[in-house]
Amino acid sequence: MTLLALSNDSSEAAWVDSPAAGYNTQKFPEKYQAAYFYYNGSYGMGFSADESGNRLAVAFQHALLELQQDGIYDKLMRKWGLPVRDGRPTFPINDPMR
């Protein structure tokens, strides 16, 4: 929605995360320019669930580990302009510092 607002001139500026900003300014330089870009390392994915939702978290973790083993995770990191070294190779659950 944020980038759509820029595209249809209903907004002159937008605040987006650095992967989205980097990707879109590189892919569509005629449409988007970064006025300020701050890259601060490792990105995570988050979702919330009750205690019984732990199975979902483990299922996500296993799926991400499989993508990593197949080399797809690294390709996606590069596609979005993120350094592969900043990936989270263990995909920790409930411990962003691990």
MODELLER restraints for C-alpha pairs under 7 A, 6 or more apart:
rsr = mdl.restraints
at = mdl.atoms
rsr.add(forms.Gaussian(group=physical.xy_distance, feature=features.Distance(at['CA:2:A'], at['CA:14:A']), mean=6.27, stdev=0.5))
rsr.add(forms.Gaussian(group=physical.xy_distance, feature=features.Distance(at['CA:5:A'], at['CA:11:A']), mean=5.24, stdev=0.5))
rsr.add(forms.Gaussian(group=physical.xy_distance, feature=features.Distance(at['CA:6:A'], at['CA:12:A']), mean=5.95, stdev=0.5))
rsr.add(forms.Gaussian(group=physical.xy_distance, feature=features.Distance(at['CA:6:A'], at['CA:13:A']), mean=6.73, stdev=0.5))
rsr.add(forms.Gaussian(group=physical.xy_distance, feature=features.Distance(at['CA:18:A'], at['CA:37:A']), mean=6.77, stdev=0.5))
rsr.add(forms.Gaussian(group=physical.xy_distance, feature=features.Distance(at['CA:18:A'], at['CA:38:A']), mean=6.80, stdev=0.5))
rsr.add(forms.Gaussian(group=physical.xy_distance, feature=features.Distance(at['CA:18:A'], at['CA:39:A']), mean=6.13, stdev=0.5))
rsr.add(forms.Gaussian(group=physical.xy_distance, feature=features.Distance(at['CA:19:A'], at['CA:80:A']), mean=5.68, stdev=0.5))
rsr.add(forms.Gaussian(group=physical.xy_distance, feature=features.Distance(at['CA:19:A'], at['CA:81:A']), mean=6.36, stdev=0.5))
rsr.add(forms.Gaussian(group=physical.xy_distance, feature=features.Distance(at['CA:19:A'], at['CA:82:A']), mean=6.64, stdev=0.5))
rsr.add(forms.Gaussian(group=physical.xy_distance, feature=features.Distance(at['CA:21:A'], at['CA:34:A']), mean=6.97, stdev=0.5))
rsr.add(forms.Gaussian(group=physical.xy_distance, feature=features.Distance(at['CA:22:A'], at['CA:81:A']), mean=6.26, stdev=0.5))
rsr.add(forms.Gaussian(group=physical.xy_distance, feature=features.Distance(at['CA:23:A'], at['CA:80:A']), mean=5.34, stdev=0.5))
rsr.add(forms.Gaussian(group=physical.xy_distance, feature=features.Distance(at['CA:23:A'], at['CA:81:A']), mean=6.08, stdev=0.5))
rsr.add(forms.Gaussian(group=physical.xy_distance, feature=features.Distance(at['CA:24:A'], at['CA:32:A']), mean=6.75, stdev=0.5))
rsr.add(forms.Gaussian(group=physical.xy_distance, feature=features.Distance(at['CA:25:A'], at['CA:32:A']), mean=5.13, stdev=0.5))
rsr.add(forms.Gaussian(group=physical.xy_distance, feature=features.Distance(at['CA:25:A'], at['CA:33:A']), mean=5.62, stdev=0.5))
rsr.add(forms.Gaussian(group=physical.xy_distance, feature=features.Distance(at['CA:25:A'], at['CA:34:A']), mean=6.74, stdev=0.5))
rsr.add(forms.Gaussian(group=physical.xy_distance, feature=features.Distance(at['CA:41:A'], at['CA:86:A']), mean=5.94, stdev=0.5))
rsr.add(forms.Gaussian(group=physical.xy_distance, feature=features.Distance(at['CA:42:A'], at['CA:86:A']), mean=4.73, stdev=0.5))
rsr.add(forms.Gaussian(group=physical.xy_distance, feature=features.Distance(at['CA:42:A'], at['CA:87:A']), mean=6.00, stdev=0.5))
rsr.add(forms.Gaussian(group=physical.xy_distance, feature=features.Distance(at['CA:43:A'], at['CA:87:A']), mean=6.98, stdev=0.5))
rsr.add(forms.Gaussian(group=physical.xy_distance, feature=features.Distance(at['CA:61:A'], at['CA:91:A']), mean=5.94, stdev=0.5))
rsr.add(forms.Gaussian(group=physical.xy_distance, feature=features.Distance(at['CA:67:A'], at['CA:73:A']), mean=5.27, stdev=0.5))
rsr.add(forms.Gaussian(group=physical.xy_distance, feature=features.Distance(at['CA:68:A'], at['CA:74:A']), mean=6.79, stdev=0.5))
rsr.add(forms.Gaussian(group=physical.xy_distance, feature=features.Distance(at['CA:74:A'], at['CA:84:A']), mean=5.82, stdev=0.5))
rsr.add(forms.Gaussian(group=physical.xy_distance, feature=features.Distance(at['CA:77:A'], at['CA:83:A']), mean=6.60, stdev=0.5))
rsr.add(forms.Gaussian(group=physical.xy_distance, feature=features.Distance(at['CA:77:A'], at['CA:84:A']), mean=5.83, stdev=0.5))
rsr.add(forms.Gaussian(group=physical.xy_distance, feature=features.Distance(at['CA:78:A'], at['CA:84:A']), mean=6.67, stdev=0.5))
rsr.add(forms.Gaussian(group=physical.xy_distance, feature=features.Distance(at['CA:92:A'], at['CA:98:A']), mean=6.34, stdev=0.5))
